[in-house]
């Protein structure tokens, strides 16, 4: 059985790390250990931020809906409660989009909600 050598596999691993470290600054791009650490940290941040992105967008939608509600003299929480009571099943993303692109339609929805709440 021939002796197995690992140089080609080792080089392949290093090339993979350097490819992922492309665009890094200074030694983090050229030095094997620094590049490996930088890539590991970058992957950790990207994993975390993919999940944070969803939270950030939901916060943005809530802020937009709240601002549009305040212009129509109702609080965000009363508006959401009224939507649930009246059986309107729109998510926050579409509500925020409606508030931004179609203020007249959003105002109509607020009027429906106010009627449902009896205010």
Secondary structure, 3 states (H helix, E strand, C coil): CCCCCCHHHHHHHHHHHHHHCCCCCCHHHHCHHHHHHHHHHHHHHHHHHHHHHHHHHHHHHHHHHHHHHHHCCCCHHHHHHHHHHHCCCCCHHHHHHHHHHCHHHHHHHHHHHHHHHCC
